Amino acid sequence: MTKTKKPDEYVVIPTFKEAENLKALLPLLRGYKVVIVDDNSNDGTVQICRRFKNVRLIVRAGKMGLASAVMDGIKSIKDRDAKIVVTDADFEHDYSRIPDFFRMLDDYDFVEGVKVGDRIFGRGFISNSGRYILRMMVPETAWLRDPMSGFFGFRLDKVDLSSIKPIGYKIMLDIFMNLKKGSRKTHLEYRYGRRERGRSKLSLKVMLEFLIQVARLNRMRFLIFLTIGVAGIFINEGLLYAFYQITSLFLALALAIVISTVINFLLNHYITFKARANVLYALLKFSIITAAGGLINLFIAFYLSYLIMYLIANFIGICAAFIFKYFFSENFIWKTES
């Protein structure tokens, strides 16, 4: 009987000026094949990595970003049945759980690391904000409990790498969204640690790159929805002007609202959401949500008008109603399977 080859176990770590952390981290990873992808730190990372026979170092020309570094590390692995754990070198992840990741990858194809415990002041707020934005814009990620995590594991043969165009820091989102159909997924909790050496890489640029990544995963539906919404204002005004030439103002208003709402629905149904729901059920739901959005707009504008200029109050109401309508469009009217 032929003995089945055990899949190789790889740890992929993107680095930029993490030499001091690598001195303490790499001795903990002697039992694995480690791939370090460094963005030309020039801080001694090369010399430190040379001390370890199990470490392969990839040095890139400049600071090209964490997500692309992870992808370069993954693509350098030729064992298609490899088990891979991705982590950072900042000691915010619990490296003692790496063996647990690999054990779980015997039965699962993707393991999400989920942080528990106290967070650094401000980081928890940023992380939670990112999670709420992501779940509103990309409901397919609702399964993830900690979508901002950088600590996760997967089986290489279960991911379609050809579709991934990395940007920013949150590469786990791209890996998750490109898992092959039928992949088995699970979660692994770990205690949140604290960086003691080096500086955090979180910056405004990183946050903007995250928003760009979300927009790409969202396939620009949010922007298309916004464009159609703005166009709907002009359609409504044009219809009102045309109908008012031949009928009463009340009837002209009613016709303009009904027709522009139907046009708005059809454009979103067939363009924004690609008809991913039954058209009649979607129209019924859309009508209910649109009416609810109008009430939200009215309520906010009315009460804020006592505090600020009525035009500004109405604008805030419009924005709140728009976010409400988009959230329910993604998660109720044209809900997709997570």
C-alpha positions in Angstrom: 0.0 0.0 0.0 1.3 3.4 -1.0 1.8 5.7 2.0 0.0 9.1 1.6 2.4 12.0 1.7 1.7 14.4 4.5 1.1 18.0 3.2 3.9 20.4 3.9 3.3 23.1 6.5 4.2 26.6 5.6 4.2 29.9 7.6 4.1 33.0 5.4 5.1 36.3 7.1 5.2 39.7 5.4 7.7 42.1 7.0 8.9 45.7 6.9 11.4 46.8 9.5 10.6 43.9 11.9 14.2 42.6 12.5 13.9 42.9 16.2 10.7 40.9 16.3 12.1 38.2 13.9 14.9 37.5 16.3 12.4 36.4 18.9 9.8 34.9 16.4 11.9 32.7 14.1 13.2 30.3 16.9 9.5 29.5 17.6 8.9 28.4 14.1 11.7 25.8 13.6 9.3 23.0 12.9 7.8 24.6 9.8 8.8 25.9 6.4 8.8 29.6 6.8 8.6 32.1 3.9 9.5 35.7 4.9 8.7 38.4 2.3 10.5 41.6 3.2 10.0 45.0 1.5 13.7 45.9 1.5 13.8 46.9 5.2 17.6 47.2 5.4 17.4 46.6 9.1 19.2 43.3 9.4 16.3 41.1 8.4 18.4 39.4 5.8 21.2 38.5 8.2 18.7 37.2 10.8 16.9 35.0 8.3 20.2 33.4 7.1 20.6 31.9 10.6 17.6 29.6 10.0 17.8 26.7 7.5 14.0 26.4 7.5 13.5 30.1 6.4 13.3 31.2 2.8 13.6 35.0 2.4 12.2 37.0 -0.5 13.4 40.6 -0.6 11.4 43.0 -2.8 12.6 46.2 -4.3 10.6 48.6 -2.1 7.7 49.0 0.2 5.0 47.4 -1.9 2.4 46.5 0.8 1.4 43.6 3.0 -1.2 42.0 0.9 1.0 41.7 -2.2 3.8 40.5 0.0 1.7 37.6 1.3 0.6 36.8 -2.3 4.2 36.7 -3.4 5.0 34.4 -0.5 2.1 32.1 -1.4 2.9 32.0 -5.1 6.5 31.0 -4.3 5.2 27.7 -2.7 5.2 25.0 -5.3 3.5 22.2 -3.2 -0.1 22.5 -4.4 -1.3 20.5 -1.4 0.5 22.6 1.1 -1.1 23.9 4.3 -0.4 27.5 4.9 -0.7 29.8 7.9 -0.4 33.5 7.4 0.7 35.7 10.3 2.5 38.9 11.2 5.8 39.4 13.0 4.5 42.0 15.5 3.6 39.5 18.3 -0.1 40.7 18.3 -0.9 37.2 17.1 -0.6 34.1 19.4 2.1 32.0 17.8 1.4 29.1 20.2 -1.8 28.5 18.2 0.0 27.9 14.9 0.1 24.1 15.6 -3.7 24.2 16.2 -4.2 25.9 12.8 -2.3 23.1 11.1 -4.2 20.4 12.9 -7.5 22.0 12.0 -6.4 22.2 8.4 -6.5 18.4 8.4 -10.3 18.6 8.5 -11.0 22.1 7.1 -9.9 24.1 4.1 -9.9 27.5 5.7 -9.4 28.6 9.3 -10.1 32.1 10.4 -8.1 33.4 13.4 -10.5 35.4 15.7 -9.1 37.8 18.3 -10.4 37.8 21.8 -9.4 39.9 24.8 -8.7 43.6 25.2 -7.6 45.7 22.2 -5.3 48.7 22.1 -7.3 51.9 22.6 -8.8 53.1 19.3 -7.8 49.9 17.4 -11.0 48.1 18.4 -13.1 51.0 17.1 -11.3 51.0 13.8 -11.6 47.3 13.5 -15.3 47.2 14.3 -16.0 50.1 11.9 -14.2 48.2 9.1 -16.2 45.1 9.9 -19.6 46.9 9.7 -18.6 48.6 6.4 -17.5 45.3 5.0 -20.7 43.4 6.0 -22.9 46.1 4.6 -21.0 46.3 1.3 -20.0 42.6 0.9 -22.6 40.4 2.6 -20.8 37.3 1.3 -18.3 37.9 4.1 -20.9 37.7 6.9 -19.5 34.2 7.9 -16.3 35.9 9.1 -16.2 36.8 12.8 -13.0 38.9 12.6 -12.7 40.0 8.9 -9.9 42.4 9.8 -7.7 39.5 11.0 -4.3 38.9 9.6 -3.9 35.5 11.2 -5.5 32.6 9.3 -4.8 29.3 7.6 -5.9 27.6 4.4 -5.1 24.7 2.1 -3.4 26.0 -1.1 -5.3 23.8 -3.5 -8.7 25.2 -2.3 -8.0 28.8 -3.3 -8.2 30.3 -6.8 -5.2 32.5 -6.7 -5.6 33.7 -10.3 -8.5 36.0 -9.4 -6.8 37.8 -6.6 -5.5 41.3 -7.2 -4.0 42.2 -3.8 -4.1 45.7 -2.3 -3.6 47.1 1.2 -3.3 44.9 4.3 -6.4 42.6 4.5 -5.4 39.8 2.2 -7.5 37.3 4.2 -10.6 38.8 2.6 -9.3 38.0 -0.9 -8.4 34.5 0.1 -11.8 33.9 1.7 -13.7 35.4 -1.3 -11.7 33.1 -3.7 -12.2 29.8 -1.8 -13.4 27.1 -4.2 -17.0 26.0 -4.0 -17.6 23.5 -1.2 -14.6 24.5 0.9 -14.9 23.7 4.6 -14.4 26.6 7.0 -14.1 27.1 10.7 -12.8 29.6 13.3 -10.0 29.5 15.9 -9.9 32.0 18.8 -6.7 33.4 20.1 -5.7 35.9 22.7 -4.8 39.3 21.3 -1.2 40.3 22.1 0.7 43.6 22.2 3.5 44.9 20.0 6.6 45.5 22.1 9.2 46.2 19.3 8.9 48.3 16.1 6.1 50.5 15.0 2.5 49.8 13.9 1.9 50.0 10.2 -1.7 51.3 10.6 -2.1 54.6 8.8 -4.6 56.7 6.8 -3.2 55.2 3.6 -3.9 51.7 4.9 -7.5 52.7 5.8 -8.1 54.2 2.3 -6.6 51.0 0.7 -9.1 49.0 2.8 -12.0 51.0 1.4 -10.7 50.5 -2.1 -10.4 46.8 -1.5 -14.0 46.7 -0.1 -15.2 48.6 -3.2 -13.5 46.0 -5.5 -15.0 43.1 -3.5 -18.3 44.8 -3.7 -17.8 44.9 -7.5 -18.6 48.6 -7.4 -22.3 48.0 -6.6 -22.3 50.8 -4.1 -21.1 53.3 -6.6 -23.5 52.1 -9.3 -26.4 52.2 -6.7 -25.4 55.8 -5.8 -25.2 56.8 -9.5 -28.6 55.4 -10.2 -30.0 57.2 -7.1 -28.6 60.5 -8.2 -29.9 59.9 -11.8 -33.3 59.1 -10.2 -33.5 62.7 -8.9 -33.2 64.1 -12.4 -35.6 61.6 -13.8 -38.2 62.5 -11.1 -37.8 66.2 -11.8 -38.1 65.7 -15.6 -41.2 63.6 -15.3 -42.8 66.1 -12.8 -42.2 68.9 -15.3 -43.6 66.9 -18.2 -46.7 65.7 -16.4 -47.4 69.1 -14.8 -47.9 70.5 -18.3 -51.0 68.2 -18.9 -52.4 67.5 -15.4 -52.7 68.7 -11.8 -49.7 69.1 -9.6 -50.8 66.4 -7.2 -51.3 63.8 -10.0 -48.0 65.0 -11.6 -46.1 64.4 -8.4 -47.7 61.0 -7.9 -46.9 59.9 -11.4 -43.3 61.2 -11.2 -42.7 59.4 -7.9 -44.2 56.1 -9.1 -42.5 56.0 -12.5 -39.1 57.2 -11.3 -39.2 54.6 -8.5 -40.0 51.8 -11.0 -37.2 53.0 -13.3 -34.8 53.2 -10.3 -35.8 49.6 -9.3 -35.3 48.2 -12.8 -31.9 49.8 -13.2 -30.7 48.4 -9.9 -32.3 45.0 -10.5 -30.7 44.4 -13.9 -27.5 46.5 -13.6 -26.4 46.9 -10.0 -27.5 43.5 -8.7 -27.6 41.5 -11.9 -31.2 40.2 -11.4 -30.1 37.9 -8.5 -33.6 37.8 -7.1 -37.1 37.2 -8.5 -38.2 40.5 -10.1 -41.7 40.7 -8.6 -40.6 39.8 -5.0 -37.7 42.2 -5.4 -40.1 45.0 -6.5 -42.4 44.4 -3.5 -39.4 44.5 -1.1 -37.9 47.6 -2.9 -41.2 49.5 -2.5 -41.4 48.8 1.2 -37.8 49.7 1.8 -38.1 52.9 -0.3 -41.1 54.0 1.7 -39.3 53.3 4.9 -36.3 55.2 3.6 -38.6 58.2 2.9 -39.9 58.1 6.5 -36.3 58.0 7.8 -35.4 61.0 5.7 -38.5 62.9 6.9 -38.0 62.0 10.6 -34.3 63.0 10.6 -34.8 66.2 8.6 -37.7 67.3 10.7 -36.0 66.9 14.1 -32.6 68.1 13.0 -34.1 71.2 11.5 -34.6 72.5 15.1 -30.8 72.3 15.6 -29.3 73.2 12.2 -30.3 74.8 8.9 -33.2 72.8 7.4 -31.3 72.2 4.1 -28.4 70.6 5.9 -30.8 68.6 8.1 -32.5 67.3 4.9 -29.2 66.4 3.4 -28.3 64.4 6.5 -31.7 62.7 6.2 -31.1 61.9 2.6 -27.7 60.3 3.4 -29.1 58.2 6.2 -32.0 57.0 4.0 -29.5 56.2 1.3 -27.4 54.0 3.6 -30.5 52.4 4.9 -31.7 51.6 1.4 -28.4 50.3 0.3 -28.0 48.0 3.3 -31.4 46.4 2.8 -30.8 46.2 -1.0 -27.7 44.1 -0.4 -29.0 42.1 2.6 -32.8 41.8 1.9 -34.1 42.8 -1.5 -31.3 41.3 -3.6 -29.7 39.1 -0.8 -27.0 36.8 -2.0 -26.0 33.5 -0.3 -23.1 34.0 2.2 
